[in-house]
Amino acid sequence: MLSFSLVYHAKADVGLAEQIAKADVGYGEYLAGECVTCHRNQGAGIPKINGIEAETFVTIMQAYRSKALNNNVMQMVAGRLDDEQIISLAAYFSSLPE
């Protein structure tokens, strides 16, 4: 059962990596306009998100969206984003230098 779980998650990760590779970075940059209030221009604020690994960004945003992570502001922001928007933001922020 464990090996099935590992294979399943590996396939899911490959799918996410492909989605991120195909994401519209320009759309992510457009969407990031709302993020600068706290994270500053290009994600250098607190917490710093520029240069973040795209898969990590997606995981965190999905956790806020499902309320698995507790932060009212981020839950509200993530709750308004669909998967395509989160992936586009991930592609954008991961493309920036740290």
C-alpha positions as MATLAB code, in Angstrom:
seq = 'MLSFSLVYHAKADVGLAEQIAKADVGYGEYLAGECVTCHRNQGAGIPKINGIEAETFVTIMQAYRSKALNNNVMQMVAGRLDDEQIISLAAYFSSLPE';
ca = [
       0.000    0.000    0.000;
       2.841    2.384    0.799;
       4.432    1.867   -2.618;
       1.090    2.658   -4.298;
       0.861    5.848   -2.273;
       4.386    6.882   -3.252;
       3.719    6.163   -6.924;
       0.421    8.041   -6.800;
       2.037   11.111   -5.206;
       4.949   10.984   -7.641;
       2.497   11.031  -10.559;
       0.583   13.913   -8.989;
       3.837   15.852   -8.555;
       4.761   15.272  -12.208;
       1.360   16.649  -13.202;
       1.873   19.722  -11.061;
       5.382   20.259  -12.427;
       3.986   20.092  -15.973;
       1.224   22.554  -15.105;
       3.743   24.965  -13.599;
       6.020   24.649  -16.648;
       3.070   25.541  -18.911;
       1.715   28.308  -16.654;
       1.290   31.864  -17.894;
       3.938   33.795  -15.936;
       2.528   37.081  -17.271;
      -0.879   36.217  -15.845;
       0.818   35.409  -12.541;
       2.548   38.794  -12.603;
      -0.811   40.475  -13.233;
      -2.433   38.590  -10.353;
       0.490   39.440   -8.049;
      -0.687   43.050   -7.968;
      -2.805   42.180   -4.927;
       0.110   40.490   -3.159;
       2.290   43.605   -2.922;
       0.324   45.067   -0.034;
       2.007   42.655    2.376;
       4.712   40.978    0.335;
       5.971   44.173   -1.361;
       6.952   44.553   -4.990;
       7.985   41.257   -6.501;
       7.457   39.356   -3.249;
      10.357   40.687   -1.187;
       8.289   41.650    1.887;
       7.254   39.699    4.940;
       7.062   36.826    4.449;
       9.315   36.839    1.421;
       7.862   34.885   -1.486;
      10.044   35.813   -4.444;
      12.185   32.899   -5.531;
       9.965   30.443   -3.641;
       9.835   26.934   -5.106;
       6.690   26.793   -7.228;
       5.459   23.487   -5.804;
       5.872   24.844   -2.276;
       3.884   27.961   -3.168;
       1.057   25.859   -4.620;
       0.964   23.601   -1.556;
       0.863   26.554    0.829;
      -1.841   28.403   -1.108;
      -3.985   25.274   -1.349;
      -3.581   24.795    2.406;
      -4.781   28.359    3.030;
      -7.668   27.848    0.610;
      -8.783   24.700    2.455;
      -8.172   26.440    5.817;
      -5.572   23.851    6.818;
      -3.257   26.810    7.513;
      -4.558   29.511    9.817;
      -4.307   33.105    8.614;
      -7.570   34.934    7.984;
      -6.176   37.250    5.309;
      -4.438   34.482    3.380;
      -7.487   32.209    3.689;
      -9.596   34.977    2.146;
      -7.089   35.672   -0.644;
      -6.493   32.003   -1.473;
     -10.218   31.290   -1.282;
     -10.798   33.613   -4.236;
      -8.169   31.907   -6.416;
      -8.712   28.888   -8.626;
      -6.021   26.303   -9.376;
      -4.931   28.021  -12.611;
      -4.455   31.323  -10.787;
      -2.465   29.719   -7.962;
      -0.245   27.906  -10.461;
       0.298   31.111  -12.469;
       1.267   32.957   -9.287;
       3.599   30.105   -8.358;
       5.268   30.262  -11.766;
       5.673   34.033  -11.459;
       7.061   34.183   -7.917;
       9.368   31.217   -8.509;
      10.783   32.978  -11.580;
      11.953   35.955   -9.526;
      15.413   36.130   -7.978;
      15.525   35.778   -4.200;
];
